[in-house]
Amino acid sequence: MSEWTFSWHDAVGFLGVALLLGAYAALQFKKISADDPLYSAANGLAALLIAVSLLFNFNAASMVIEIFWFAISVYGFVRAVRKRNPKSD
């Protein structure tokens, strides 16, 4: 078994995990709404941070989930912003 050393990209990945878990906990404890752009922004940023760490310790399945997590978060963010600021015609 190889020895594990903590590097900057591990720190970035752990920051992403903390952000992801924090956003999910805030949602479950009703501190934030799924319709709040902040929720989607936190999820998207978390996915990016985790993906950065995966570039150094690659795992294809994990990278695929982070790509989709990010894409869905962008969709949710845009939807939440549009809902919050409807166009006045």
Backbone as numpy.savetxt, mean C-alpha at the origin, in Angstrom:
# Nx Ny Nz CAx CAy CAz Cx Cy Cz
21.56 -22.99 5.92 20.72 -21.80 5.92 21.61 -20.56 5.92
21.27 -19.58 5.10 22.09 -18.38 5.00 21.74 -17.38 6.11
22.73 -16.57 6.41 22.55 -15.55 7.45 21.80 -14.36 6.88
20.87 -13.81 7.65 20.09 -12.66 7.20 20.64 -11.40 7.84
20.84 -10.38 7.02 21.27 -9.08 7.53 20.21 -8.06 7.16
20.00 -7.12 8.05 18.99 -6.08 7.86 19.58 -4.96 7.01
18.94 -4.66 5.88 19.45 -3.65 4.96 18.40 -2.54 4.79
18.79 -1.50 4.06 17.88 -0.38 3.87 16.62 -0.82 3.13
16.73 -1.75 2.18 15.54 -2.18 1.45 14.64 -3.06 2.31
15.21 -3.73 3.31 14.36 -4.43 4.28 13.58 -3.41 5.10
14.24 -2.33 5.50 13.57 -1.27 6.27 12.43 -0.66 5.47
12.67 -0.44 4.18 11.62 0.10 3.30 10.44 -0.86 3.24
10.72 -2.14 3.08 9.65 -3.14 3.03 8.87 -3.20 4.33
9.59 -3.18 5.47 8.90 -3.21 6.77 8.07 -1.95 6.98
8.54 -0.82 6.48 7.75 0.41 6.56 6.45 0.25 5.77
6.55 -0.37 4.59 5.37 -0.64 3.80 4.40 -1.56 4.51
4.92 -2.60 5.14 4.06 -3.53 5.89 3.38 -2.80 7.04
4.12 -1.96 7.77 3.54 -1.20 8.88 2.44 -0.27 8.38
2.67 0.38 7.24 1.68 1.28 6.67 0.43 0.51 6.25
0.62 -0.63 5.62 -0.49 -1.47 5.18 -1.32 -1.95 6.38
-0.65 -2.47 7.39 -1.35 -2.96 8.57 -2.02 -1.82 9.34
-1.35 -0.67 9.39 -1.93 0.50 10.05 -3.20 0.98 9.37
-3.18 1.02 8.05 -4.36 1.44 7.29 -5.51 0.45 7.49
-5.19 -0.83 7.45 -6.23 -1.86 7.63 -6.79 -1.81 9.05
-5.94 -1.65 10.04 -6.41 -1.54 11.42 -7.28 -0.29 11.60
-6.85 0.83 11.01 -7.64 2.06 11.11 -9.02 1.87 10.48
-9.09 1.13 9.39 -10.37 0.84 8.75 -11.25 -0.01 9.68
-10.66 -1.07 10.23 -11.43 -1.99 11.08 -11.88 -1.34 12.38
-11.07 -0.42 12.92 -11.43 0.27 14.16 -12.23 1.54 13.89
-12.67 1.70 12.63 -13.50 2.82 12.21 -12.88 4.19 12.47
-11.57 4.26 12.30 -10.85 5.53 12.41 -10.73 6.19 11.04
-10.99 5.40 10.00 -10.91 5.87 8.62 -11.95 5.10 7.82
-12.41 5.70 6.75 -13.40 5.06 5.88 -12.71 4.56 4.61
-13.24 3.51 4.05 -12.70 3.01 2.78 -12.90 4.04 1.67
-13.83 4.96 1.85 -14.08 6.02 0.87 -13.14 7.21 1.05
-12.33 7.20 2.07 -11.37 8.27 2.32 -10.17 8.08 1.39
-9.79 9.10 0.64 -8.63 8.96 -0.25 -7.36 8.56 0.51
-7.27 8.93 1.78 -6.10 8.58 2.57 -5.94 7.07 2.70
-7.04 6.35 2.79 -6.98 4.89 2.90 -6.35 4.28 1.65
-6.82 4.71 0.48 -6.26 4.19 -0.77 -4.82 4.65 -0.98
-4.54 5.89 -0.59 -3.17 6.40 -0.72 -2.21 5.60 0.16
-2.62 5.30 1.37 -1.78 4.51 2.27 -1.54 3.12 1.70
-2.58 2.51 1.15 -2.45 1.19 0.55 -1.53 1.21 -0.66
-1.67 2.22 -1.50 -0.83 2.34 -2.69 0.63 2.56 -2.33
0.87 3.45 -1.37 2.25 3.71 -0.94 2.85 2.45 -0.30
2.06 1.76 0.48 2.53 0.52 1.11 2.93 -0.50 0.04
2.11 -0.64 -0.98 2.43 -1.58 -2.07 3.73 -1.20 -2.76
3.93 0.09 -3.00 5.18 0.54 -3.63 6.38 0.24 -2.76
6.28 0.52 -1.46 7.40 0.29 -0.56 7.75 -1.20 -0.47
6.73 -2.03 -0.39 6.97 -3.48 -0.35 7.58 -3.95 -1.67
7.10 -3.40 -2.78 7.65 -3.77 -4.09 9.12 -3.39 -4.20
9.51 -2.25 -3.64 10.92 -1.86 -3.65 11.76 -2.92 -2.96
11.29 -3.38 -1.80 12.06 -4.41 -1.09 12.12 -5.71 -1.89
11.06 -5.99 -2.66 11.04 -7.21 -3.47 12.00 -7.15 -4.65
12.37 -5.96 -5.07 13.35 -5.84 -6.15 14.71 -6.39 -5.73
14.97 -6.40 -4.43 16.25 -6.88 -3.91 16.20 -8.32 -3.45
15.03 -8.77 -3.04 14.80 -10.16 -2.64 13.56 -10.62 -3.39
13.73 -10.91 -4.67 12.59 -11.11 -5.56 11.80 -12.37 -5.24
10.48 -12.20 -5.28 9.52 -13.29 -5.16 8.40 -12.94 -6.13
8.25 -13.71 -7.19 7.31 -13.38 -8.27 5.88 -13.25 -7.77
5.42 -14.19 -6.97 4.03 -14.14 -6.49 3.79 -12.89 -5.64
4.74 -12.55 -4.80 4.59 -11.35 -3.97 4.60 -10.08 -4.82
5.45 -10.06 -5.85 5.50 -8.89 -6.72 4.18 -8.72 -7.47
3.60 -9.81 -7.93 2.32 -9.74 -8.64 1.24 -9.16 -7.73
1.17 -9.62 -6.50 0.15 -9.09 -5.60 0.37 -7.61 -5.32
1.62 -7.18 -5.20 1.89 -5.76 -4.94 1.53 -4.90 -6.15
1.76 -5.40 -7.35 1.37 -4.65 -8.56 -0.14 -4.46 -8.60
-0.87 -5.54 -8.35 -2.33 -5.43 -8.36 -2.83 -4.60 -7.19
-2.20 -4.72 -6.03 -2.59 -3.94 -4.85 -2.44 -2.45 -5.16
-1.32 -2.10 -5.81 -1.08 -0.71 -6.18 -2.11 -0.22 -7.19
-2.36 -1.02 -8.23 -3.32 -0.62 -9.27 -4.73 -0.42 -8.69
-5.15 -1.33 -7.84 -6.47 -1.21 -7.22 -6.52 0.01 -6.30
-5.43 0.28 -5.62 -5.36 1.45 -4.74 -5.44 2.75 -5.53
-4.80 2.79 -6.69 -4.89 3.99 -7.54 -6.34 4.19 -7.97
-7.00 3.11 -8.40 -8.41 3.20 -8.77 -9.24 3.71 -7.60
-9.03 3.14 -6.42 -9.79 3.57 -5.25 -9.52 5.02 -4.88
-8.29 5.46 -5.03 -7.93 6.84 -4.73 -8.65 7.80 -5.67
-8.59 7.50 -6.96 -9.24 8.36 -7.96 -10.75 8.40 -7.72
-11.34 7.25 -7.45 -12.78 7.17 -7.18 -13.14 7.98 -5.94
-12.34 7.88 -4.89 -12.62 8.59 -3.65 -12.48 10.11 -3.83
-11.48 10.53 -4.58 -11.29 11.97 -4.83 -12.44 12.52 -5.66
-12.84 11.77 -6.69 -13.96 12.22 -7.53 -15.26 12.28 -6.74
-15.46 11.33 -5.85 -16.67 11.30 -5.03 -16.69 12.49 -4.06
-15.51 12.84 -3.55 -15.40 13.92 -2.60 -15.55 15.29 -3.28
-15.07 15.39 -4.53 -15.09 16.66 -5.28 -15.81 16.46 -6.61
-17.14 16.29 -6.57 -17.85 16.10 -7.84 -17.77 17.35 -8.71
-17.70 17.10 -10.03 -17.66 18.22 -10.98 -18.99 18.93 -10.98
-18.93 20.25 -10.99 -20.18 21.02 -11.11 -20.32 21.46 -12.57
-21.36 20.99 -13.21 -21.57 21.30 -14.64 -22.43 22.53 -14.81
